[in-house]
Amino acid sequence: MKSTVSSIKFHAALRGLPSFSRHFKNGTAPRMGVTWIAPSVDYVRNSWHDMQDHRLPAAPIMEVQTPTTYDSSLAPPGKHTLSVWCPYAPPHLKDDAWSNNNLREKEAEVIIENLSDYLPELRQLIIVSKLLTPLDIEERISLTDGNIRHIDMTPSQLFSSRPLAGWSSYRTPIKGLYLCGAGTHPGGEVTGAPGHNAAAAVLQDLRSNL
């Protein structure tokens, strides 16, 4: 099983709600939900190649969320929260280490700078921010290499080969031990499908043993 792709998470507390005014002259609806920043195929390709070379992407892909537009209880009145996923991050770096705090600050600045191209007032809105590296994610929630999908979502690790050949039915060679979660079919994202399918496999086995 291969785990070569990780993520970076950036959190910020904001003085107000940011707007994509640079690219939408009239701004956007306050409940902007989730916005992906990946403006071209070359942009995505370059980010991927940087990650494959164990370097931090110079222009990261960003999944931007403002949770407070849906749940105002997450911040004081008038304030907002910002959450950014950067999905292509190398678990291990070629010329540095994630344990380097200066690197964490440098990457936070890369994200703020790139995101400011779309949210021009972002820097002035930030009260406090925090960046979680792949190492932080691994240490906090025990995900190897900080891989939120447990293993890579690549052709050799999908469908009947997820997590590996012979284990794709949620069953294992150990009697009574079943698998579910992002490392099983159909993979990551919050769908509930792996747990649903694993429960169905357990019920099927229980019925067959009656």
C-alpha positions in Angstrom: 0.0 0.0 0.0 1.3 3.4 -1.0 0.9 6.7 0.8 2.7 9.4 -1.1 0.2 12.3 -1.1 -0.7 14.4 1.9 -2.4 17.7 2.7 -1.9 21.0 4.5 -4.6 22.6 6.5 -4.8 26.3 7.2 -7.1 27.9 9.7 -7.7 31.6 10.4 -10.0 33.7 12.6 -11.2 36.7 10.6 -12.5 40.2 11.5 -15.1 40.0 8.7 -16.3 38.0 5.8 -13.9 37.9 2.8 -15.1 38.5 -0.7 -13.9 37.3 -4.1 -14.1 40.9 -5.3 -11.0 40.8 -7.4 -12.6 38.4 -9.9 -16.3 39.1 -9.3 -16.8 42.9 -9.3 -20.0 42.7 -7.3 -18.5 40.3 -4.8 -20.1 36.9 -4.1 -23.0 35.7 -2.0 -22.1 35.7 1.7 -22.8 32.0 1.9 -20.0 31.1 -0.5 -19.7 27.6 1.1 -16.8 25.8 -0.6 -14.6 27.4 -3.3 -11.9 25.5 -5.1 -8.9 27.5 -6.5 -7.3 25.6 -9.3 -7.6 28.0 -12.3 -6.1 25.8 -15.0 -4.9 22.3 -15.9 -1.3 23.6 -15.9 -1.8 25.0 -12.4 -3.0 21.6 -11.1 -0.2 19.8 -13.1 2.5 22.1 -11.6 1.2 21.6 -8.1 1.2 17.8 -8.6 4.7 17.8 -10.0 6.1 19.9 -7.2 4.6 17.4 -4.7 6.0 14.4 -6.6 9.4 16.1 -6.4 9.0 16.4 -2.6 8.8 20.1 -2.8 6.1 22.5 -1.6 3.9 23.7 -4.4 4.7 27.3 -5.4 1.0 27.8 -6.2 -1.0 25.4 -4.2 -4.5 24.1 -5.0 -6.8 25.4 -2.3 -10.2 24.3 -1.1 -11.5 27.4 0.7 -14.4 27.2 3.3 -16.0 29.8 5.6 -17.9 27.6 8.1 -19.3 30.6 9.9 -21.5 31.5 6.9 -23.5 28.3 7.9 -23.0 28.2 11.6 -22.5 31.7 13.2 -21.9 30.1 16.6 -18.4 29.2 15.5 -17.2 32.8 16.0 -18.2 36.0 17.9 -20.8 38.2 16.2 -19.4 39.8 13.1 -16.4 37.6 13.0 -15.7 34.6 10.8 -13.6 31.5 10.4 -11.6 30.4 7.3 -10.5 26.9 6.5 -8.2 26.0 3.6 -7.2 22.5 2.4 -4.2 22.3 0.2 -4.5 18.7 -1.1 -1.1 18.2 -2.8 1.6 18.2 -0.1 4.6 15.9 0.1 4.6 13.8 3.4 8.4 14.0 3.3 10.4 16.9 1.9 13.6 16.8 -0.2 15.5 19.6 1.4 13.8 20.3 4.7 11.6 18.7 7.4 8.1 19.4 8.5 9.3 19.7 12.1 11.0 23.0 11.1 8.8 25.7 12.5 10.2 28.3 10.1 8.9 26.1 7.3 5.4 26.1 8.8 5.5 29.9 8.8 6.8 30.1 5.3 4.1 27.8 3.9 1.4 29.8 5.8 2.7 32.9 4.0 2.6 31.1 0.6 -1.1 30.3 1.2 -2.0 33.8 2.4 -0.2 35.3 -0.6 -1.8 33.1 -3.2 -5.3 33.3 -1.6 -5.0 37.1 -1.5 -5.1 37.1 -5.3 -8.7 36.1 -4.9 -9.5 37.6 -1.6 -7.7 41.0 -1.7 -8.6 42.1 1.8 -7.7 38.7 3.4 -4.4 39.8 5.1 -6.1 42.7 6.8 -8.9 40.5 8.0 -6.8 37.9 9.7 -6.8 38.0 13.5 -4.8 34.8 14.1 -4.0 31.9 11.9 -2.5 28.4 12.2 -1.1 26.0 9.7 -1.2 22.2 10.2 1.5 20.3 8.3 1.3 16.6 7.3 3.4 15.8 10.4 0.9 17.8 12.6 -2.0 15.8 11.1 -0.2 12.5 11.6 0.6 13.3 15.2 -2.8 14.7 16.1 -5.1 12.0 14.6 -2.7 9.1 13.9 -3.0 9.3 10.1 0.2 7.8 8.6 2.0 10.6 6.6 -1.0 12.9 7.3 -2.9 11.2 4.5 -6.6 11.9 5.1 -7.5 9.1 2.6 -5.2 6.6 4.5 -3.6 5.4 1.2 -3.4 7.1 -2.2 -6.4 7.4 -4.4 -4.5 6.0 -7.5 -5.7 3.4 -10.1 -3.6 0.6 -8.4 -5.4 1.3 -5.1 -9.0 1.6 -6.2 -12.0 -0.7 -6.6 -11.0 -4.3 -6.0 -7.5 -3.2 -5.1 -8.5 -1.0 -2.2 -6.8 -1.2 0.3 -5.2 -4.2 -1.5 -6.2 -7.2 -3.6 -8.1 -9.8 -1.6 -9.2 -7.3 1.1 -11.6 -5.2 -1.0 -14.8 -6.8 0.4 -14.2 -5.1 3.8 -13.3 -8.5 5.2 -9.8 -9.6 6.3 -8.1 -13.0 6.7 -8.7 -12.5 10.4 -12.1 -13.9 11.4 -14.3 -11.1 12.8 -12.0 -8.3 11.7 -13.5 -5.9 9.1 -12.3 -2.7 7.6 -14.0 0.5 6.7 -13.0 4.2 6.4 -11.2 6.2 3.7 -8.7 3.4 3.0 -11.5 1.1 1.7 -13.8 1.4 -1.3 -14.9 3.9 -2.5 -12.3 5.9 -0.7 -12.1 9.3 1.0 -14.5 12.2 1.4 -17.4 12.3 3.8 -19.8 9.9 2.2 -20.4 7.3 4.8 -20.2 4.7 2.0 -17.3 2.6 3.4 -19.0 2.3 6.8 -22.4 1.4 5.2 -20.8 -1.2 3.0 -18.7 -2.7 5.8 -21.8 -3.0 8.0 -23.6 -4.8 5.1 -20.7 -7.3 4.9 -20.9 -7.9 8.6 -24.7 -8.5 8.5 -24.3 -10.8 5.5 -21.7 -12.9 7.3 -23.9 -13.1 10.4 -26.9 -14.3 8.5 -24.8 -16.9 6.7 -23.6 -18.3 10.1 -27.1 -18.6 11.5 
